[in-house]
Amino acid sequence: MDSSQHNSAAGSIGGNGTINPKSNDASPADLAANAAASIAGSPAEESKQNLNQVINSIDKTLGILHQLNLTVSSYNVSSQLPLLQRMNNLVLELDNMAKLGEKCNIQVPMEVLNLIDDGKNPDEFTRDVLNSCIAKNQITKGKTDAFKGLRGHLLEDLEQAFPEEVEAYREIRAASAAEAKRLAQAQSLLPNGDVKVKPDV
């Protein structure tokens, strides 16, 4: 048996002279561990990796477009072959970008794309959304304040008409508030008995 057959039977020889065993010789436990390690990547990490691949593909496409621009601007008969090669590279990279893009689940609002098409800063969309949220928050706060005032007036009127029932209602409310506070404190306890403290912002 020659040396190449011996190497293939025993395993492959690494670059530093070590022998790597063949995968067929691995135990089932090793195979399961390798499979678990390959699947262990979280969806967030996988999504981030897919996004990075798309960004790299976009950068590569922009580089090819720049090369095409240089080739076309100084075109002569001798540059026909490089031009065709770069056109083929552009088509392949656009196809690769489309395939990578299918793995990314990123939704960009049309308003952002319209702002970019108009030559405006997409941060304006973020600012407008935040201002809209602040305005809606103020409206909602006004409504809740109005309901609190209405509740206070109703309780005053009910207390004059039904004092005993209102007193019983207030006792029930106080008991439920104390129970809710106790449950909140119980949930904030750490396993060692310490209490979680919210950091001051």
HUHUVEN-V416355 format. One line per field, one symbol per residue. ss: DSSP state (2 for helix, 1 for strand, 0 for the rest). psi: psi as a letter, one per 20 degrees, with the letter a starting at -180 (. if undefined). burial: I if it has 16 or more other C-alpha atoms within 10 Angstrom, else O. A space follows every 50 residues. Layout:
ss->???
psi->???
burial->???
This chain:
ss->00222222220110000011002220022222222222200022222222 22222222222222222222222000222222222222222222222222 22200000022222222000002222222222222222222222222222 22222222222022222222222222222222222220100000100000 0
psi->prhhhgghhhrqprhjiqppqqhhiqrhggghggghhhiipqhghgghgg ghhgghhgggghgghghgghghhlpahijgghggghgghggghhgggggh hhipmpopqhhghhgghikrpihhgggggghgggghggghhgghhghggg gggghgghhhhmhghhghghggggghghghgghghhhiprhjirppppqp .
burial->OOOOOOOOOOIIOOOOOOOOOOOOOOOOOOOOOOOOOOOOOOOOOOIOOI IOIIOOIIOIIOOIIOIIOOIOOOOOOOOOOOIOOIIOIIOOIIOOIOOI IOOIOOOOOOOIOOOOOOOOOOOOIOOOOOOOOOOOOOOOOOOOOOOOOO OOOOIOOOOOOOOOOIOOOOOOOOOOOOOOOOOOOOOOOOOOOOOOOOOO O
